[in-house]
Amino acid sequence: MNPDRTLPWDWYPGRIPENVAVDETAYIETTFSFYFFRSRLPKGVEIGRGASTYLGTMFDVGPRGRVTLGAYALVHGARIVCDSEIVIGDYALISWNVVLMDGYRVPFNPLDRRKELELLPTRQPRLAAADVPARPIRIERNVWIGFDACVLPGVTIGEGSIVGARSVVIEDVPPYTVVGGNPARATRQLEPGVRATST
């Protein structure tokens, strides 16, 4: 990162926001990842040692949101929608088109939702901003989330677990568990510290 918080290789003429802490060994492919970033916290995003975010990753972080990427975590084209807190642990692997969302941003009541949609054209960027509850998401160490998966508010995915592609995770995943489907269900238990072998 340059002293002015631009990226020398960036195709987008943006800057890394002042309240984004980036370890000197981390990699951010483009500042466009922060186009929807609005956190007012002292550290709205913290990107740890050796962590990487690649093209298509979006930090859609609201005014009170905070996102943490642990050491050597890799996020490749995920949408991180955060109004409370999302923690991605060390060595986590988040595949393309994954959505992590700690809140829904629009009310469940249809009349309130209609009012929110009527306000949308008055905002820049045009984002829903209703004051609805958010519940933190925690993705622990060594988790792998497959492409197109969605992790919903309040979920913790335990250490060493794998979430299958296109799964919708609506409840906590125990450590060392493979889940898949919509809604995601356990399909296999993994042994901690044992390498998988092919047959």
N, C-alpha and C positions, 0 to 999 in steps of 0.2 A: 504494500500500500504506500502510495506517495504521501509526503507530508501534508498535502491539502486534502487527503482522504479520498483521492481518486485512485483508480486502478490502471496501471500502465497498459494493460492488455484489453481494456474494456471497450466494447462497441457502443455503450450507452454513455452519454455525457453527464453522469451523476456522481454523487459522493456518498461515502459511507457516513451515516448519521453520527453525530458527536457522541450519542449515548449507546453506541454499539462498540463493545470491547472485542477486539480481534487479536488473538495471539499471533506473534510474529511468524510462527510456522504454519498458520492456517491459510486456507485458500478460499477466495470468493471469486467466482467466475465473472460476475457482473454486478454493478451497483443497481441495476434494474430490479434485483431481488428485493430492494427496499422501497419500491415505488408506493406500496400501500402501508408502509411503516409509519405509525403515528404515536408510538409509545412516548410518554413524558417522564418515565422513570429514569433514575440516574443510569441504570444499565437495562435498556430495553431488550438487548440481545447480547449474549456473551458466547463467543465462538472459541472453543478450547484448542489446546495444543494439537497441531497436525490435523484438525478437522477440515472438511471440505464441503463447499456448497457449489453445485454445478448448475448449468443453464436451465432455466425454468423454475428454479426454486424461488418461492415468493414468501417473504415475511410479512404477512398481513396481520400486523400487530396493533391492537387498539391502544388508547391512551394509558390504560392501566395494565397493559400486558407485558410479559417478560418471557423470553425464550432463552434456553441454555442448550448449547451443543457441547457435549463432552469431548474429551481427548480422542482424536482419530475417528470421530463420528463422520459418516459420509452421507450427505443428503443430495440426491440427484433428481431435481425437478419436482419436488414436493410442494404442496401448498400448505403453509403453516398459518392457521387462523387462530389467533390467540388474543383473548381479552382478559385472561387471568394469568396462568402460567403453564408453559409446556417445557418439560425437561427431557432432553434426548441424551441418554447416557453414553459413556465411553464405548468406543468401538461399535456403535450402532450403525446399521446399514439401512437407509430409507430409500426405496426405489422410486422410479419416476411415476408421476401422477398420483402419488399417495396424498391423501388429505388428512391432516391432523387438525381437529377443531374442538376447542375447549368450551365453545358456546355456539348458540344458533343465530344470534344477532337480530333476530326478529321475534316478536311475541307469538305465542301459540294462539292467542285469541284472534279470530279473523278480523274483527273491527280494528283492533290495535295494529294488526299487521297491515291493513289497508292504509291507515294513517301514516305508517312508516314508509310505505311505498310512495305515497304522495309527496313526502319530504325528500325522497331520494334525488330528484332532479335539481334540488337547490344546493346540493353538496358537491365539493370538489376535493378528492376524487369521489365519484358517485358510489358510495358504500353505505350499506345499512348500518345504523349506529344506535339502535334502540338500547335502552338500559335494561338488558335482560341478564339473568344470572349466568355465570360461567363457572365451570368446574375444572380444576387442573388436570392435565394429562402427564403421566410419567412413563417414559420408556427407559427401562433399565439397561444395564451394560450388556453388550453382545447380542442385542436383539436385531433380527432381520425382518423387515417389513417388505413384502412383495409388491409389485407394481399395481396401481389402481386401487389399493386398499384404502379404507376409510376408518379412522379411529375417532370415536365419538367422545363427548365430554365426560370427564370423571374417570376415565379408564387408566389403569396401570397395567403395563405389559412387563411381566417378570423377566428377570435376567436370563439370557440364553434362549429366549423363545423365538419362534418363527411364525410370522403371520403370512398365510398363503396369499397369492395374487388375487385381487378383486374381492377380498374379504371385507366385511363390515363388522368392526369390533365394537360391541355395545357393552361389554362387561370385562372385568379384570381377567388377565391371562396369567395363570401361575407360572413360576419360573420353569424353564426347560420344557416348554410345551409347544407343540405344533398345533396351530388352529387354522381353520379355513371355512369359507362359506359365508352366507348371509342369512341369519346372523352367524358370526364365526363360532365354531364349536371345536373342542379338542379332538384331534385325530391321532395324536401320538405323543408319548413322553420321551424326552431325550435324557441321556445320562450325562450329568455334569462332568466335564473333563475327559470324555471319551470321544475319540474321533470317529466320525461316520465312515463306514466302508461301503464301497459299491459291490453289488453282487453280479 
